[in-house]
Amino acid sequence: MIQKVLIANRGEIALRILRACKKLGIKTVAVHSTVDRQLPHVKMADESVCIGSADPKKSYLNIPSIISAAELTNADAIHPGYGFLSESAQFAEIVESNKFIFIGPPSKVLKKMGDKIKAKTAMKDFGVPCIPGFDGVLSDNPSKVMKFAKEIGFPIMLKAIHGGGGRGMMIVNDPKELPNAMNITKSEAENAFGNGDLYFERYFDKPRHIEIQVLCDNHGNAIHLGERDCSLQRRNQKVIEETTAVNVPREEISKIGKICTEACKKLGYTGAGTFEFLYQDGSFSFIEMNTRIQVEHPVSEFLTGIDLISEQILVASGEKLKLTQKDVTFRGHSIECRINAEDPETFMPSPGHISLFHAPGGPGVRVDSHIYSGYDVPPNYDSLIAKIVTHAEDRTTAIEKMLFALDETVIEGIKTNIALHKRLLMSDFFVKGDFTINTLNHFIKKN
């Protein structure tokens, strides 16, 4: 069994990992930047090590400093959380080569799934339905790309091979737009990921974003925890997630879930992971696999009663899954709202001093957050400051609970997107479950 985990992250996910470790009787090490020394998980951890300045490149992305902290504290495992180095094959490989346990899939799997073309090729081989497109690195010559684009048909979606987080993507509606779109997307990819290689796929006009949560051990066992509907997105960034997905037949979820678990076995995948799909006209099309825990994992935990972070740690310790697919039951409905420190009109980040914070409560309400009254939200990191999650016997009641929870939430001193969540939850399209990945952007433009 793992004895001590170094938490290589910050914010709410770091606190979530710490709580799972305490539940399992595992000691913890919190690494932190200079501006994060007052975070709750840093104070609660058994040990803490400052690894650099507020600049992520000098702290949470600083691999040598993280490895040195693990050596200094005699940690035997490292949990990367989400974001930062969580999907870095290089980081996982260095962790492994230094004889630490990486709480996640093997580096060789990360390397394959981190390259979207290799990932898509592998998924095709494993029988996972994929989006039609050009499965190779695009030429820098737009005229050569045009030939293949016309075969697929416009509109297309240009994508960075090593992209993620909604960056390095652009819709191309007309052939005349292709040269400029390629230049813009390539430049964005180079700046964000250090690699400007592109590919493209057919663009779907009214898809929903459905993802399947999987959990696998080192002994050839894999299960899925159902789906999450993450269609309400702003500029490819998720805002509200829920499960179960409205108007998606349960038998279809069971079918695609089985396909995903079988693919994991063939891939040699271990730990928690997520298959992301576009769902349109009754068909699933693979987008990518997130080889880490997801921001929205709490809705799956609420629905199934399974602690995904604890399971990640147990699997990394070499233990077999105690659950089979037949043991996974789905109860009721769960919704998660991502609370961001941002201007509700311009969506610009709103860092600053939180003068007062009051979290909602009550049966079926969960809050994952690292903030507190007196906390200063730094400008250096993602604007996510809290996740409010509700669970109820049905979707209508889960929505009502969420509205009550949002009304009860008090965050003073900075701006947040709470008002946007209230408007969305009361909108006709959300109540009816009639929305796609484009709905939120249209809603914002109209309002």
C-alpha atoms as one frame of an Amber mdcrd trajectory, in Angstrom:
protein
   0.000   0.000   0.000   1.193   3.529  -0.750   2.425   5.192   2.450   2.889
   8.841   1.444   1.463  10.801  -1.500   2.905  14.030  -2.860   0.065  16.168
  -4.227   1.420  17.896  -7.336  -1.422  20.376  -7.740  -3.325  23.193  -6.040
  -6.833  24.423  -5.282  -9.917  22.290  -4.856  -8.486  19.167  -6.487  -5.467
  19.197  -4.158  -7.817  19.379  -1.176  -9.936  16.589  -2.641  -6.861  14.349
  -3.026  -5.752  15.110   0.527  -9.143  14.071   1.911  -9.017  10.784   0.001
  -5.540  10.098   1.396  -6.708  10.783   4.944  -9.629   8.415   4.392  -7.146
   5.694   3.384  -4.702   6.466   6.212  -2.025   7.747   3.826   0.335  10.613
   4.733   0.465  13.615   2.436   2.953  16.156   1.113   1.660  19.427  -0.338
   3.903  21.243  -2.785   2.953  24.855  -3.377   3.941  28.138  -4.969   4.789
  31.216  -2.953   1.257  32.636  -3.311  -0.411  29.361  -2.300   1.139  28.800
   1.114  -2.184  29.680   2.805  -4.318  27.176   0.870  -6.248  24.737   3.092
  -4.564  21.592   1.755  -1.120  23.077   2.451  -2.032  23.674   6.082  -3.726
  20.279   6.452  -1.006  18.161   4.830   1.475  16.255   6.979   4.302  18.093
   5.215   4.551  20.984   2.778   7.293  22.201   0.448   7.433  25.498  -1.441
   8.647  24.693  -4.952   8.714  28.086  -6.639   7.088  31.384  -7.457   3.524
  32.085  -8.586   4.487  31.515 -12.222   3.278  27.941 -12.964   6.398  27.253
 -15.047   8.488  27.877 -11.935   6.336  25.817  -9.574   3.530  23.463 -10.618
   5.130  22.805 -14.023   8.643  22.615 -12.589   9.390  18.894 -12.806  12.848
  18.951 -11.126  11.421  20.840  -8.123   8.530  18.396  -7.739  10.828  15.359
  -7.929  13.237  16.974  -5.430  10.336  17.574  -3.037   9.294  13.923  -3.344
  12.852  12.794  -2.596  13.228  15.239   0.304  10.032  14.057   2.000  10.438
  10.346   1.162   7.113  10.229  -0.651   6.484   7.025  -2.571   3.756   8.261
  -4.939   2.756  11.424  -6.792  -0.818  12.414  -7.630  -0.981  15.012 -10.431
  -4.700  15.890 -10.124  -5.959  17.546 -13.323  -4.339  20.222 -15.479  -0.656
  21.141 -15.075   1.384  17.915 -15.500  -1.482  15.420 -15.174  -1.325  14.277
 -18.807   2.396  14.805 -19.384   4.013  11.583 -20.583   7.410  13.151 -19.875
   6.487  13.845 -16.254   5.062  10.354 -15.742   8.194   8.826 -17.269  10.465
  10.859 -14.986   8.330   9.902 -11.973   8.629   6.234 -12.936  12.384   6.424
 -13.641  12.936   7.948 -10.187  11.147   4.957  -8.607   8.030   6.842  -7.524
   4.493   5.659  -8.252   2.629   7.848 -10.718  -1.041   7.833  -9.748  -2.358
   7.556 -13.272  -1.812   5.451 -16.392   1.700   4.356 -17.479   3.819   6.907
 -19.341   3.688   4.811 -22.524  -0.121   5.042 -22.490   0.004   8.788 -21.827
   2.374   9.179 -24.757   0.006   7.371 -27.110  -3.176   9.076 -25.921  -1.559
  12.527 -25.750  -1.072  12.462 -29.502  -4.591  12.858 -30.866  -3.792  11.134
 -34.168  -2.219   8.116 -32.461  -5.101   8.056 -29.995  -7.694   8.116 -32.753
  -5.884   5.386 -34.688  -5.761   3.228 -31.572  -9.440   3.776 -30.856 -10.368
   2.763 -34.401  -8.351  -0.423 -33.949 -10.174  -1.098 -30.677 -13.621  -0.680
 -32.255 -14.431   2.748 -30.810 -16.530   4.872 -33.250 -14.535   7.922 -34.419
 -15.202  11.207 -36.232 -14.341  11.172 -39.959 -11.332  13.350 -40.740  -7.700
  13.514 -41.818  -5.770  11.212 -39.501  -2.288  12.593 -39.985  -0.218  15.755
 -39.560  -1.483  18.375 -41.984   0.849  19.910 -44.518   1.635  23.607 -44.064
   0.465  24.068 -47.653  -3.275  24.990 -47.590  -3.775  23.808 -51.183  -2.721
  20.271 -50.214  -4.983  20.352 -47.175  -7.869  21.639 -49.294  -7.972  18.412
 -51.311  -8.629  16.286 -48.231 -10.987  18.841 -46.675 -13.216  18.815 -49.734
 -13.365  15.006 -49.584 -14.677  15.178 -46.012 -16.797  18.233 -46.741 -17.003
  21.669 -45.117 -17.403  22.770 -42.409 -14.390  21.154 -40.743 -12.783  21.579
 -37.330  -9.050  22.309 -37.303  -7.381  20.902 -34.198  -3.934  20.909 -32.616
  -2.591  17.373 -32.268  -1.295  18.131 -28.779  -4.123  20.513 -27.871  -6.530
  20.556 -24.976  -8.608  22.786 -22.732 -10.478  24.257 -25.686  -7.367  25.806
 -27.237  -5.885  25.075 -30.649  -9.280  24.609 -32.308 -11.105  26.499 -35.062
 -14.188  25.899 -37.180 -13.671  26.451 -40.911 -16.974  26.972 -42.698 -15.728
  27.967 -46.125 -12.721  26.853 -48.225 -11.643  30.490 -48.567 -11.161  30.667
 -44.788  -8.778  27.702 -44.641  -5.349  29.394 -45.153  -5.950  32.064 -42.502
  -7.534  29.558 -40.099  -4.525  27.263 -40.407  -2.136  30.120 -39.600  -4.132
  31.232 -36.564  -4.631  27.719 -35.158  -1.005  26.741 -35.745   0.225  29.872
 -33.989  -2.115  29.328 -31.025  -1.013  25.688 -30.734   2.679  26.616 -30.822
   2.201  29.223 -28.092   0.037  27.025 -25.875   1.588  23.574 -26.359   4.962
  24.139 -28.005   3.831  22.173 -31.045   1.913  23.556 -34.034   1.032  20.281
 -35.743  -2.601  20.194 -36.879  -5.210  17.734 -38.103  -8.898  18.126 -38.896
 -12.218  16.394 -38.440 -15.716  16.819 -39.769 -17.568  19.531 -37.899 -20.868
  18.508 -36.343 -23.480  21.276 -36.276 -25.660  20.146 -33.345 -23.809  17.598
 -31.238 -23.900  16.995 -27.526 -20.748  16.356 -25.554 -21.121  13.019 -23.781
 -18.298  11.414 -21.849 -17.861   7.976 -20.324 -16.024   7.584 -16.999 -13.843
   4.464 -16.745 -11.873   2.878 -13.935  -9.247   0.184 -14.539  -6.729  -1.771
 -12.466  -3.388  -3.436 -13.212  -4.969  -6.883 -13.379  -6.996  -6.554 -16.566
 -10.221  -5.381 -14.947 -12.167  -2.363 -16.181 -15.555  -0.865 -15.397 -17.429
   2.254 -16.465 -19.400   4.593 -14.232 -21.860   5.724 -16.853 -21.927   9.013
 -18.698 -21.796  12.741 -18.119 -23.419  15.348 -20.345 -20.967  18.251 -20.655
 -22.619  20.006 -23.575 -23.061  23.422 -21.948 -19.732  24.965 -22.845 -18.432
  28.455 -23.460 -15.637  28.534 -26.025 -15.032  24.805 -25.510 -14.801  25.220
 -21.724 -17.373  23.257 -19.717 -19.716  25.245 -17.464 -22.403  22.783 -16.286
 -22.191  18.987 -16.231 -24.803  16.420 -15.328 -25.632  12.762 -15.226 -27.627
  10.992 -16.425 -27.785  12.495 -19.907 -31.281  13.506 -20.996 -32.744  11.734
 -24.042 -29.849   9.311 -24.490 -31.138   5.705 -24.277 -29.672   3.757 -21.363
 -28.979   0.790 -23.602 -26.817   3.041 -25.807 -24.836   4.150 -22.754 -24.327
   0.519 -21.715 -23.184  -0.349 -25.233 -20.660   2.489 -25.591 -19.523   1.954
 -21.995 -18.669  -1.653 -22.758 -16.773  -0.601 -25.874 -14.747   1.851 -23.776
 -13.861  -0.673 -21.074 -12.782  -3.224 -23.674 -10.611  -0.563 -25.318  -8.989
   0.159 -21.937  -8.063  -3.497 -21.509  -6.459  -3.606 -24.956  -4.672  -0.316
 -24.332  -3.284  -1.425 -20.974  -4.924   1.543 -19.284  -4.914   1.844 -15.487
  -6.599   4.260 -13.112  -9.413   6.709 -13.818  -9.993   8.051 -17.313 -12.631
   9.572 -19.538 -13.662   8.910 -23.133 -15.127  12.028 -24.715 -17.645  11.748
 -27.561 -19.787  13.928 -29.760 -23.318  12.538 -29.826 -25.571  13.451 -32.740
 -28.398  11.667 -34.550 -28.164   8.728 -32.165 -24.465   8.034 -32.819 -21.311
   8.445 -30.728 -18.079   9.749 -32.294 -14.831   9.662 -30.289 -13.095  13.015
 -29.678 -10.295  12.206 -27.243  -9.447  10.436 -24.017  -8.620  12.373 -20.867
  -6.045  10.279 -19.044  -6.681  11.754 -15.592  -9.391  12.607 -13.128 -11.908
  15.133 -14.480 -13.100  18.394 -12.939 -16.634  17.020 -13.175 -15.967  13.658
 -11.480 -18.190  14.498  -8.442 -21.432  13.985 -10.397 -20.353  10.415 -11.173
 -19.444   9.880  -7.525 -22.840  11.165  -6.404 -24.681   8.915  -8.860 -22.729
   5.709  -8.143 -21.472   6.198  -4.585 -17.929   5.355  -5.774 -14.994   7.466
  -4.529 -12.945   7.892  -7.703  -9.893   9.500  -6.074  -9.623   6.736  -3.488
  -9.982   4.154  -6.247  -7.188   5.860  -8.204  -4.873   5.536  -5.220  -5.839
   1.923  -4.494  -5.278   0.937  -8.124  -1.891   2.681  -8.121  -1.048   0.654
  -5.008  -1.557  -2.495  -7.066  -4.915  -3.523  -5.667  -7.630  -5.147  -7.777
 -10.930  -3.395  -8.336 -13.409  -4.678  -5.779 -16.320  -3.833  -8.063 -17.490
  -5.515 -11.238 -19.726  -3.825 -13.798 -22.751  -5.541 -12.270 -21.963  -3.866
  -8.937 -22.196  -0.357 -10.420 -25.638   1.106  -9.830 -26.932   4.503 -10.900
 -29.199   6.363  -8.500 -31.098   9.545  -9.310 -29.616  12.586 -11.024 -26.637
  14.874 -10.319 -25.646  18.339 -11.585 -22.415  20.297 -11.190 -21.954  24.053
 -11.657 -18.429  25.390 -12.065 -18.067  28.631 -10.137 -15.423  30.856 -11.694
 -13.879  34.103 -10.503 -14.807  36.075 -13.592 -16.804  39.068 -14.740 -20.351
  37.842 -15.591 -20.554  40.191 -18.586 -17.079  40.134 -20.153 -15.961  36.754
 -18.705 -12.589  38.279 -17.905 -10.898  36.748 -14.813 -11.698  38.521 -11.543
  -8.881  37.798  -9.096  -8.817  39.610  -5.777  -9.708  39.517  -2.093 -12.721
  37.468  -0.967 -14.155  39.427   1.930 -16.884  36.883   2.670 -17.565  33.311
   1.608 -20.541  31.245   2.704 -20.985  27.789   1.179 -24.417  26.220   0.650
 -25.411  23.029   2.419 -28.176  20.543   3.073 -28.963  16.986   1.940 -27.725
  16.224  -1.551 -25.498  19.311  -1.780 -21.716  19.068  -2.125 -19.182  21.883
  -2.437 -15.613  21.250  -3.584 -13.638  24.448  -3.003 -10.410  25.809  -1.575
 -11.581  29.362  -0.930 -12.497  30.995   2.394 -13.321  34.409   3.803 -10.138
  36.451   3.568  -8.662  34.409   0.719  -6.915  36.252  -2.119  -7.629  34.710
  -5.521  -4.328  34.959  -7.443  -4.259  36.011 -11.113  -1.773  33.297 -12.041
  -4.036  30.267 -12.368  -7.338  28.972 -13.719 -10.370  31.001 -12.564 -12.224
  27.973 -11.097 -12.803  28.613  -7.396 -15.591  26.165  -6.503 -17.780  23.347
  -7.752 -21.307  23.122  -6.442 -22.891  19.700  -6.942 -26.398  18.510  -6.199
 -28.010  15.083  -6.213 -31.683  14.125  -6.094 -34.037  11.339  -7.064 -34.825
  13.034 -10.392 -33.539  15.812 -12.654 -36.237  18.344 -11.775 -35.462  18.088
  -8.080 -31.695  18.223  -8.720 -32.215  21.502 -10.630 -34.348  22.917  -7.806
 -31.680  21.962  -5.259 -29.011  23.645  -7.365 -31.013  26.870  -7.604 -31.453
  26.859  -3.828 -27.722  26.168  -3.387 -26.733  29.009  -5.712 -29.070  31.384
  -3.870 -27.446  30.372  -0.591 -23.887  30.839  -1.867 -22.243  34.113  -0.841
 -18.963  35.243  -2.411 -18.174  38.903  -1.781 -15.211  40.964  -2.922 -14.814
  39.459  -6.395 -17.075  38.824  -9.369 -18.340  35.321 -10.187 -20.493  33.561
 -12.792 -23.196  32.488 -10.300 -25.811  34.694 -11.994 -25.112  32.977 -15.334
 -25.707  29.568 -13.770 -29.078  30.691 -12.403 -30.175  31.952 -15.820 -29.075
  28.727 -17.479 -30.823  26.476 -14.979 -34.102  28.354 -15.479 -33.863  28.522
 -19.279 -36.361  26.564 -21.364 -33.641  24.671 -23.242 -32.006  23.446 -20.042
 -35.249  22.470 -18.352 -36.248  20.503 -21.466 -32.750  19.057 -21.915 -32.745
  20.429 -25.451 -29.229  21.791 -25.971 -25.958  21.158 -27.834 -22.345  22.280
 -27.443 -23.253  25.469 -29.341 -26.262  26.451 -27.226 -24.437  28.359 -24.487
 -22.467  30.539 -26.905 -25.715  31.487 -28.683 -27.413  32.125 -25.336 -24.637
  34.492 -24.234 -24.757  36.448 -27.494 -28.510  36.977 -27.134 -28.256  38.004
 -23.476
